[in-house]
Amino acid sequence: MSKVKDPTVATVLEALAEYDESGPDKFLDRHANGGRPRKHYVLHKGKLYPLKAIWAAAHQPPIKTSRTTGNGNGFSPDAARRGLDKLGFKLDPPMAKKSD
């Protein structure tokens, strides 16, 4: 089994393109076990994308999201939000900025 590599800007852009090409149902079936986003999105070129599914698809090789967290079977929306924010992607709702 190969080691999973963290997403990069390029792999996130590839995941966004895959979403556009395959459509929401097929993409979410493939990367989110069919789960629909509730409130966390990536905003790219004026369009909202499902945050956790995009983050999962952007891993190399892609991983699946899981509704469970904290037990090694998934990741939290906050982990995906931090990772996408660090790569420079806009989030909806936006990340709260820490004050110094």
N, C-alpha and C positions, 0 to 999 in steps of 0.2 A: 504494500500500500504506500503510495507516495505522500509526502508531507504536504499539507495544505499551506499555500502561500497566501499572505494577506493581500487584500485588494490594492490596486494602484489606480491612478487616474485613468490610465488606458483600459484596465479591466472593468472599471465602473462605466466608462463610456461604451464599451462593448456590451455590457449588460443592459444599458439604456437602449441601445440600438436593437438588441435582441427582443426587448419588450415591445418596441415599436413594430418590429417585423412580425413577431409571432402573435401579438395581441395579448390582452390581459389574461384571459382564461387559460390559454395554453402556457403562458409564462408562469402564472401563479400555480398551476398544476405541477409544473416542472420544478419550481424553486421554492414554493411555499406550501406544499401539500394541499393546494387549492384554497388556502386561507386568504381571506381578503383583509387588506389593511384597515385599521380602525381609526388611527389618528396621526400616524407618522409617515411623512412623505419627503421625497427628494424633489426639489423644484429645479428643472433644467429646461432652458429655452421656453419658458412660459407654460410648461406642462408638468403635472404632478405624477410621480411614480411611487410605487409602494416601497418604502424605505428598506424594510427587512429583506424582502425578496431580491431587491437590487443588490444589497450588501452580500447576501448569500450567493447570488449568481456571479458576483465579481471576484469571489475567491477562486484560486486555481489549485486543484480542480474545484468546480462549484460545489457548495454544500447545500443542504436543505435547511430551511428554518424549522423551528419547533416551537410549539406553544409552551413548552416547559423551559424554564431557565434555572440556573443555579445548581443543576445536577450534571452538567457536562453534556446534556442533550440538546442544547440550543444556545442562543445568545439573546441578550436583552435588547430592546429597541435603543436603549441608551448607549450600548456598545456600538451599535451600527451608526447611531447619530454622531457619536464622538469620532468614529473612523471617517465617516463621510465629511464631517466638518473639517477635520484635520487635512483631508485631501482637497479642500476648497469648494466643496459642493454646497449649494444653498438648501436649507431644510425648511420644512413647513410642518409644524410651527418652528420658528428659528430657535437656535440654541441660546440660552441665557448666557450673556458674557459675564465672566467673573470680574468683580471690581478689585483693584489693587489696594 
